[in-house]
Amino acid sequence: LPRKVVTSIGFGKAAGVMIRSDFARGLEPWKVTVGSAIARDGALCIEGANGNYNVISTPVDQSKAVTVEMTIQGNGNYTPYFTIAFCADTNDQGNTFGRTNLVLYNGGSNYTINGQNNGSSFQVLNNRQVRAIPSNGSATIRVAYDPQAKKLKYWMDNALIGEHDVGGAAPTAGKYIHIGFQYPCKVKKLNVSAGFSA
């Protein structure tokens, strides 16, 4: 391309990685707040009681949009169920996902989005269909929440599953992200990035 016809060049800005988990070195910065989870063989291993929550948590500034990305591997016996709670106000064991939060719950072949605002619950979406993660397979999940735009996006592998306006009651900031699992599985990658990182 002749230089004389180029009037400007712009560069996109990559979303900054806030947390890049390294389970070969341990759970840090994640902490187990409910149930059990351990770092083993370079993965986060969920081995708790079937059907009960096992929750990990870490502090993350959520005054702006963040994206959680994780690759979940089934253990061959159970379809992985998972929950991601954004903008949680606390990480104490008495409040599994906090009294203020926005929660995406993936229960096999459907997902739901609910929230709390200082303990008052509200529903955004109920039982939207999604491809189940095979019990002997894996999927890369990306969920992003922008507390200023009050918008949540959900990707599975390379497909955008849903883009949702979450309404006026949704939290506009938060201190913690919680991730919960209900059945034994492995998480081979878990990162948190600034912005909507598709």
C-alpha positions as CSV (number, residue, x, y, z in Angstrom):
1,L,0.0,0.0,0.0
2,P,1.6,3.3,-1.0
3,R,2.5,5.4,2.1
4,K,0.9,8.5,0.6
5,V,-2.6,7.0,0.8
6,V,-2.3,6.1,4.6
7,T,-3.7,8.9,6.6
8,S,-3.7,7.3,10.1
9,I,-2.9,4.0,11.8
10,G,-4.8,2.9,15.0
11,F,-4.0,0.1,17.3
12,G,-6.5,-1.9,19.4
13,K,-5.8,-2.2,23.1
14,A,-5.7,-5.7,24.5
15,A,-7.7,-6.2,27.7
16,G,-5.3,-6.4,30.7
17,V,-5.1,-9.7,32.6
18,M,-5.8,-9.0,36.3
19,I,-5.5,-12.6,37.5
20,R,-3.7,-15.4,35.7
21,S,-4.1,-18.4,37.9
22,D,-1.2,-20.9,38.1
23,F,-2.5,-24.0,39.7
24,A,0.9,-25.7,39.3
25,R,2.0,-23.4,42.2
26,G,-1.1,-23.6,44.3
27,L,-4.5,-21.9,44.7
28,E,-3.3,-18.3,45.2
29,P,-4.9,-15.8,44.9
30,W,-8.0,-17.9,45.2
31,K,-9.2,-19.1,48.6
32,V,-11.7,-21.8,49.4
33,T,-14.7,-20.3,51.2
34,V,-17.2,-23.2,51.0
35,G,-16.5,-26.9,50.6
36,S,-13.3,-28.2,49.3
37,A,-10.9,-27.6,46.3
38,I,-7.2,-28.2,45.9
39,A,-4.5,-27.5,43.3
40,R,-3.1,-30.7,41.9
41,D,-1.3,-31.6,38.6
42,G,-1.6,-28.1,37.3
43,A,-5.4,-27.9,37.8
44,L,-8.0,-26.8,40.3
45,C,-9.6,-30.0,41.4
46,I,-13.1,-30.0,42.8
47,E,-13.7,-33.1,44.8
48,G,-16.4,-32.1,47.3
49,A,-19.7,-33.8,48.0
50,N,-21.9,-34.2,44.9
51,G,-24.5,-31.5,44.6
52,N,-23.1,-29.3,47.3
53,Y,-21.4,-26.1,46.5
54,N,-17.6,-25.8,46.6
55,V,-16.7,-22.1,46.3
56,I,-13.5,-20.3,45.6
57,S,-13.1,-16.5,46.0
58,T,-10.7,-13.7,45.3
59,P,-10.7,-9.9,45.6
60,V,-11.1,-8.1,42.3
61,D,-11.9,-4.4,41.7
62,Q,-15.1,-4.4,39.7
63,S,-15.9,-0.7,39.3
64,K,-15.5,-1.5,35.5
65,A,-16.1,-4.5,33.3
66,V,-14.3,-7.7,34.0
67,T,-14.2,-11.1,32.2
68,V,-13.8,-14.5,33.9
69,E,-12.4,-17.2,31.6
70,M,-12.0,-20.8,32.6
71,T,-11.6,-24.2,31.0
72,I,-13.7,-26.9,32.8
73,Q,-13.0,-30.6,32.4
74,G,-15.6,-33.2,33.5
75,N,-14.4,-36.1,35.5
76,G,-16.2,-38.7,33.4
77,N,-19.1,-39.2,35.9
78,Y,-20.9,-35.8,36.2
79,T,-21.9,-32.9,33.9
80,P,-20.1,-29.9,35.4
81,Y,-22.4,-27.3,37.0
82,F,-20.8,-23.9,37.9
83,T,-21.7,-20.5,39.2
84,I,-19.9,-17.2,38.7
85,A,-20.8,-14.4,41.1
86,F,-19.7,-10.9,40.2
87,C,-19.6,-7.7,42.3
88,A,-19.9,-9.6,45.6
89,D,-19.6,-7.4,48.7
90,T,-18.1,-10.0,51.0
91,N,-16.4,-13.4,51.0
92,D,-17.4,-14.7,54.5
93,Q,-18.6,-18.2,54.8
94,G,-22.0,-17.1,56.1
95,N,-22.9,-15.5,52.8
96,T,-21.8,-18.0,50.0
97,F,-22.0,-15.4,47.2
98,G,-22.4,-12.2,49.3
99,R,-25.5,-10.1,50.1
100,T,-24.9,-8.0,46.9
101,N,-23.9,-9.8,43.7
102,L,-24.8,-10.7,40.1
103,V,-24.8,-14.5,39.6
104,L,-24.8,-16.6,36.5
105,Y,-25.7,-20.3,37.3
106,N,-25.0,-22.9,34.6
107,G,-26.9,-26.1,35.5
108,G,-26.1,-28.6,32.7
109,S,-28.3,-27.7,29.7
110,N,-29.6,-24.4,31.0
111,Y,-28.5,-21.2,32.7
112,T,-30.0,-18.6,35.0
113,I,-29.0,-15.1,36.0
114,N,-30.0,-13.8,39.4
115,G,-28.8,-11.1,41.7
116,Q,-29.0,-9.6,45.2
117,N,-28.8,-6.0,46.3
118,N,-28.1,-5.8,50.0
119,G,-30.0,-9.1,50.4
120,S,-33.0,-8.3,48.2
121,S,-33.2,-10.8,45.4
122,F,-34.1,-10.2,41.7
123,Q,-34.2,-12.4,38.6
124,V,-32.8,-11.4,35.2
125,L,-33.2,-14.7,33.3
126,N,-34.6,-18.1,34.1
127,N,-33.6,-21.4,32.4
128,R,-32.1,-20.3,29.1
129,Q,-31.0,-23.3,27.0
130,V,-27.2,-23.9,26.6
131,R,-25.1,-26.8,25.5
132,A,-24.2,-29.0,28.4
133,I,-20.5,-29.7,29.1
134,P,-20.0,-33.4,28.5
135,S,-19.2,-35.4,31.6
136,N,-16.1,-36.7,29.9
137,G,-15.4,-33.5,27.9
138,S,-14.4,-29.9,28.4
139,A,-15.4,-26.3,27.5
140,T,-13.9,-22.9,27.8
141,I,-16.3,-20.5,29.5
142,R,-16.1,-16.7,29.3
143,V,-18.5,-14.5,31.3
144,A,-18.2,-10.8,31.4
145,Y,-20.1,-8.2,33.5
146,D,-20.0,-4.4,33.0
147,P,-21.4,-2.9,36.2
148,Q,-21.6,0.6,34.7
149,A,-23.6,-0.5,31.6
150,K,-25.3,-3.3,33.6
151,K,-24.7,-5.8,30.9
152,L,-23.6,-9.4,31.1
153,K,-22.2,-11.5,28.2
154,Y,-21.7,-15.3,28.2
155,W,-19.6,-17.3,25.8
156,M,-18.9,-21.0,25.6
157,D,-15.9,-22.0,23.5
158,N,-16.1,-19.7,20.5
159,A,-19.9,-19.0,20.6
160,L,-21.6,-16.1,22.2
161,I,-24.4,-17.7,24.2
162,G,-26.2,-14.6,25.4
163,E,-26.0,-10.9,26.0
164,H,-28.2,-9.6,28.7
165,D,-29.2,-6.2,30.2
166,V,-29.5,-7.0,33.9
167,G,-31.7,-4.1,35.1
168,G,-31.6,-1.3,37.5
169,A,-31.3,-3.4,40.7
170,A,-27.9,-4.8,39.6
171,P,-24.8,-3.9,41.5
172,T,-22.6,-1.1,40.1
173,A,-19.4,-2.2,41.8
174,G,-18.0,-5.0,43.8
175,K,-15.0,-6.3,45.8
176,Y,-15.0,-10.1,45.2
177,I,-15.6,-12.7,42.5
178,H,-16.9,-16.1,43.7
179,I,-16.9,-19.2,41.5
180,G,-18.8,-22.3,42.7
181,F,-19.0,-25.9,41.5
182,Q,-21.6,-28.5,42.4
183,Y,-20.0,-31.7,41.1
184,P,-16.4,-33.0,40.9
185,C,-14.5,-31.5,37.9
186,K,-11.2,-29.9,37.0
187,V,-10.4,-26.4,36.1
188,K,-7.4,-26.2,33.9
189,K,-7.3,-22.5,33.2
190,L,-8.8,-19.6,35.2
191,N,-8.1,-16.0,34.4
192,V,-9.8,-12.6,35.1
193,S,-9.3,-9.8,32.6
194,A,-10.2,-6.2,32.5
195,G,-13.0,-5.3,30.1
196,F,-15.1,-7.5,27.8
197,S,-12.5,-10.0,26.6
198,A,-14.1,-12.3,24.1
